[in-house]
């Protein structure tokens, strides 16, 4: 299954639209405008919340939690490294590797690729393609990718302000 994430450009808060390979709307994601740390809500097309992503605020390194149905299913932690970004995904048994700043990376489970993420260049607003293996829950995959995207965006803003 392929999912395409399209960020809304002119919005006061984070807003993403997620479509399938046929161009059909599958999900939409909205961030909270005034919140301590990043908070993203993933909704189905009937406006039912299907996942919630929350950043732990007082943490040395970025840390995000994914909740589905009110139950924490994953914790995404940016690990301390000098030359290359590395993430640990606890709860799902997934590993992440690749070029995060260029949004070209993959998620694996026990060495087997399960999600490939690539950025689409020369588009109005950020656009990403997720190629998700058949046996993988697309909501889990989408949640992990959005949490990593939040960390990358925070790094980008931090380096731009320096």
Secondary structure, DSSP 8 states (H G I E B T S, - for coil): -EEEEEE-SS-SS-EEEEEETTS-EEEEEEE-SS-SS-EEEEEETTS-EEEEEEE-SS-SS-EEEEEETTEEEEEEEE---SSS--EEEETTTEEEEEETTTTEEEEEETTEEEEEEEEE-SSSS-EEEEEE-TTS-HHHHHHHHHHHHHHHHHHHHHHHH-
